[in-house]
């Protein structure tokens, strides 16, 4: 007898920020909150959720070699969510990253499934309207 075992999809959240930049500082606390919330046990979903926090080289020419794929530039900050190596959302908008991190913390703390998290973040991204006076890291 042969059983076809279906493996759940892998969810990977990648955040790119300057560790040493005061302009990226606003994001660090929110990243920490999401990282801690990611550790809350949500059943099997917890085993299929990963988070990467990357700090690329300061020098833009060096950054090109290490910057993750799926972005229009090597500007920082950046965030993307992948499901089974397929990019579901990617942004380099500081204000949208802020909103995604706030929403994600709530979703994780409230034990939402990976599928629900993905759906809610996609919805939030689709409905997003960029503010006129957004803050952008000058070292991008």
C-alpha positions in Angstrom: 0.0 0.0 0.0 1.4 3.4 -1.0 0.3 6.5 0.8 0.7 9.9 -0.8 1.9 12.2 2.0 1.3 15.9 1.2 3.9 18.1 2.8 2.6 21.5 4.1 4.0 24.6 2.3 7.0 26.4 3.7 6.5 30.0 4.6 9.6 32.3 4.7 9.5 35.9 5.8 12.6 37.8 4.8 13.4 41.3 6.3 16.3 43.3 5.1 17.4 46.2 7.2 20.6 48.1 8.2 21.7 46.9 11.6 23.8 50.0 12.1 21.5 52.7 10.7 19.6 55.1 13.0 17.0 55.6 10.2 16.2 51.9 10.2 15.9 51.9 14.0 12.1 52.4 14.0 11.8 48.9 12.5 14.0 46.9 14.9 11.4 46.7 17.7 8.7 45.6 15.4 11.0 42.9 13.9 11.8 41.7 17.4 8.1 41.5 18.2 7.4 39.5 15.1 10.4 37.2 15.8 9.2 36.6 19.3 5.6 36.0 18.1 6.9 33.6 15.5 8.0 31.4 18.4 4.5 31.0 19.7 3.4 27.4 19.2 0.7 27.3 16.5 0.7 23.6 16.0 2.2 22.2 12.8 2.2 25.7 11.2 5.0 26.7 13.5 7.3 24.1 12.0 6.6 25.5 8.5 7.2 29.2 9.3 10.7 30.7 9.1 12.0 34.2 9.5 15.2 35.6 8.1 16.6 39.0 9.1 19.3 40.2 6.8 21.7 43.2 7.2 23.3 43.8 3.9 26.7 45.6 3.4 26.7 49.3 3.7 28.4 49.8 0.4 25.8 49.7 -2.4 28.1 47.9 -4.8 28.8 45.1 -2.3 25.1 44.9 -1.4 24.3 43.8 -4.9 26.1 40.5 -4.3 24.1 39.6 -1.1 20.7 41.2 -1.6 17.9 38.7 -1.8 16.1 38.2 -5.1 12.6 39.5 -5.8 13.1 43.2 -5.3 13.4 46.1 -7.8 16.5 47.5 -6.2 19.0 46.9 -3.4 17.3 49.6 -1.3 16.8 49.1 2.4 14.5 48.3 4.1 12.8 45.4 2.3 10.4 42.7 3.2 9.1 39.7 1.3 6.9 36.6 2.1 7.5 33.5 0.1 5.4 30.3 0.1 7.3 27.3 -1.2 9.9 29.6 -2.8 7.2 31.6 -4.6 7.1 35.3 -3.7 3.7 36.2 -2.4 4.5 39.8 -1.5 7.6 42.0 -1.7 8.0 45.6 -0.7 10.6 48.2 -0.1 8.1 50.8 1.3 9.0 51.6 4.9 5.5 52.6 5.8 4.0 49.3 4.3 6.7 47.3 6.0 5.7 48.9 9.3 2.0 48.0 8.7 2.8 44.4 7.7 4.9 43.9 10.8 2.2 45.3 13.1 -0.5 43.1 11.4 1.8 40.0 11.4 2.5 40.3 15.1 -1.2 40.3 15.8 -1.9 37.4 13.5 0.9 35.3 15.1 -0.1 36.1 18.7 -3.7 35.2 17.8 -2.6 31.8 16.6 -3.7 32.3 13.0 -2.7 29.6 10.5 0.1 30.3 7.9 -2.6 30.2 5.2 -4.7 32.8 7.1 -1.6 35.0 7.7 -0.6 34.9 4.0 -4.2 35.8 3.0 -4.4 38.7 5.4 -1.0 40.1 4.5 -1.9 39.9 0.7 -5.1 41.7 1.4 -3.4 44.4 3.4 -0.8 44.9 0.7 -3.4 45.1 -2.1 -5.4 47.8 -0.1 -2.3 49.8 0.8 -2.1 53.4 -0.2 1.4 54.9 0.0 1.5 58.0 2.3 2.7 61.3 0.8 5.5 62.0 3.3 7.0 58.6 3.9 10.3 58.1 5.7 13.0 56.4 3.6 16.4 55.4 4.8 18.8 57.8 3.3 21.5 55.1 3.0 19.4 53.0 0.6 
